[in-house]
């Protein structure tokens, strides 16, 4: 879902941003033709609105929430859950934390390693699984007007359309901002996630819980790596068959 070009132009005037394509595209760091084409079609993409929000030094979620398709973002945001925080811990970060906990010399050698930025491989799928009260994929598919296969394709590409992310959030009863964060559209700060929230949630896990987290992350890595190897092998066999 996108924003109407007319509504976007009206908002630009209130935000004190230029309306001209050349000046605005330069300010937003995007190609003039891209912005021009969006306006010609009468629909402005969400990333464009987010870029304009940042240029105006406004929170993108507050701005998006002022447009009818994303009114849910303008409503009171719920605190992020521990499950959501842990869903955004990569296998590398989980392993580093486990090694640091096992041996003091590992902790000293590794030092303070910044956590992997969101999004990372599998972050969208991790989030959706973490908030799923049961049947979330079917609900998103039915209420978002998207075929299950197309939804699976988005998750495989580690993305989720903003409107689908909001549908998933409301179904699960979590903040509508989280889905946009894990898709890489907004930052942790913009989404209202606490500073060091992921680190603290990881530190509070018991030893068994931490090992389970590492195990689940490594299992995902194994599946993805095996799929990549199988695809490469199939491509080689195909080329060899062609001779």
C-alpha positions, 0 to 999 in steps of 0.5 A: 500500500502506498500514499496518494501523491496529492496527500503527500504534496499537501504534507510536504507543504506543512513540513516545509519541504520543497515540492519540486521534483529536482530539489526534493529528490536531491534532498531525499537522496533518490533519483529524480526519475524515481520520484517523478514516476511515483507522482505520475502514477499518483502513488508515493512509496512508503520508503519515499515517505520515510526518507522525506520524514527524516529530511524534515527531522520527524519520526517516520512512524508519526508521519506515516500514521497521519495518512489513512492507510497507516493510521494504526502507526499513529495510535499508541504504540505498545512496548516491544516484547522480549520475544520480539527482542530475541527474534532480532538476535542473529546466530552470530550474536547468540554464539558470541554471547554463549561463548562469552558466558562459557569462558571468561577468557572468551569474554575478554577476547571478544570484548564488546561486540556490537550486535548485528544491525536489523535486518539480518538474514531471517529477521522478518521470519524470526519476528513473525514466528516470535509473535505468532499466536497461531495461524498468523500466516493464514490471517495475513494472507486472507486479510492482506489479499496475498496468496500464501505462496507470495507471502512465503516468497516475501519471507524468503527475501527477508521482507514484508510489505508495510501493510502486511506487517501492520496486519500481522502486528494487530493480529498478534497484539504487538506494536505496529512499528515492529514489522517496519523495523524488522523489514529495515524501513525504520530504525530501532530508535524510530520504532521506540525499541529500548536502547540495548533492549536486545542485549539485555533480553539476551543476557537475561536468558538462562543457560538452557534458553540461550543454548536453545536459541543458538540451536534454533539459529544454527538450524535456520543457517543449516537449512539456508546453506543447504538450500544454497548448496543444492541450488548451486549443484542443480545449476551446475548439473543443468549446465553440464547437461546442456554441454 
